[in-house]
């Protein structure tokens, strides 16, 4: 597994969709898929794909506490609403596994 990508600005801000006070962070299977979504969603133009590792994920999850949800965007979808919710604990395990396999 290669890992997951989230979108981050140069100042460190993460891209998230605000849904009535809950924040949904879109995740992508590859940097290429993230860039494809970026080309079709003008809100993403200031963001670039960043590979999630243990440290980044903990920082990202802690920024908004329990109000942060992760959303794995369907492969090659430019519509950020197409995908599935990923629980924080599940995502943390997947990222840790990817980190270990990359060593």
Long-range contacts (C-beta under 8 A, 24 or more apart in sequence): 1-94, 1-97, 1-98, 1-101, 2-29, 2-30, 2-98, 3-51, 3-52, 3-53, 3-95, 3-98, 3-99, 3-102, 4-28, 4-29, 4-51, 4-52, 4-72, 4-91, 4-94, 4-95, 4-98, 5-29, 5-30, 5-31, 5-33, 5-34, 5-49, 5-50, 5-51, 5-52, 6-49, 6-50, 6-52, 6-56, 6-60, 7-34, 7-38, 7-44, 7-47, 7-48, 7-49, 7-50, 8-47, 8-48, 8-50, 9-46, 9-47, 9-48, 10-46, 10-48, 14-60, 14-63, 15-43, 15-44, 15-47, 16-64, 16-68, 17-71, 17-80, 21-67, 22-67, 22-68, 22-69, 23-64, 23-67, 23-68, 23-69, 24-69, 24-70, 24-71, 25-60, 25-68, 25-69, 25-70, 25-71, 26-71, 26-73, 26-80, 26-83, 27-52, 27-70, 27-71, 27-72, 27-73, 27-86, 27-91, 28-73, 29-72, 29-73, 29-75, 33-73, 33-75, 33-76, 33-77, 36-76, 36-78, 37-73, 37-77, 37-78, 37-80, 39-78, 40-78, 41-78, 41-80, 52-91, 52-95, 53-95, 53-99, 54-92, 54-95, 54-96, 54-99, 57-91, 57-92, 57-95, 58-92, 61-88, 61-92
